Amino acid sequence: MRNVLLIASLALAAATGLAGCGSSAQPSAGSSTAPTTPCKADDFKVTGDFGAAPKVEIPACKPTDELVVKDLVQGTGAEVKAGTTATVNYQLTTFSDKKVLDSSFGKKPFDVENVGQAPVIDGWNEGIVGLKENGRRLLVVPPAKGYGQGGQGIKPNETLVFVIDGVKVTPAG
């Protein structure tokens, strides 16, 4: 009898919970239906101050095929332009499994020499142009502008979510 009551209670709780749900483009937890709404910059939640490792919340939406660029903190210093060297701190979170895969926070900042032609992924060469010193930027990099079929510890066709802090900009030449 106890099991019947428990099952009935669980069924009632599930039905009550579902009754309160409206139509949504995003699947419920545990649903096997893939989201169909493409992600927008504002769907990503990033907390933490400039200079400190951020916390990134990956939303339940479909990764976009476009490079997403959003300034989280407006910088106050020199601006990254094509040909400059951008010294940055960064954190990489993978979209598919929501794991921090790499970070320079708490370590030595990374130099991106000759921005636009630097030996980094296209998403960086395009996405850090315009970043200012003391600024923080979100980059959501689709596979075509990232690692495509994979490599460097990245799964094939992975969308990459970077938070990048502009530490210093050095003019070209």
Summary of the structure (lengths in Angstrom):
residues: 173
radius of gyration: 20.4
end to end distance: 81.5
largest distance: 81.5
contacts: 483
relative contact order: 0.20
helix: 17%
strand: 30%
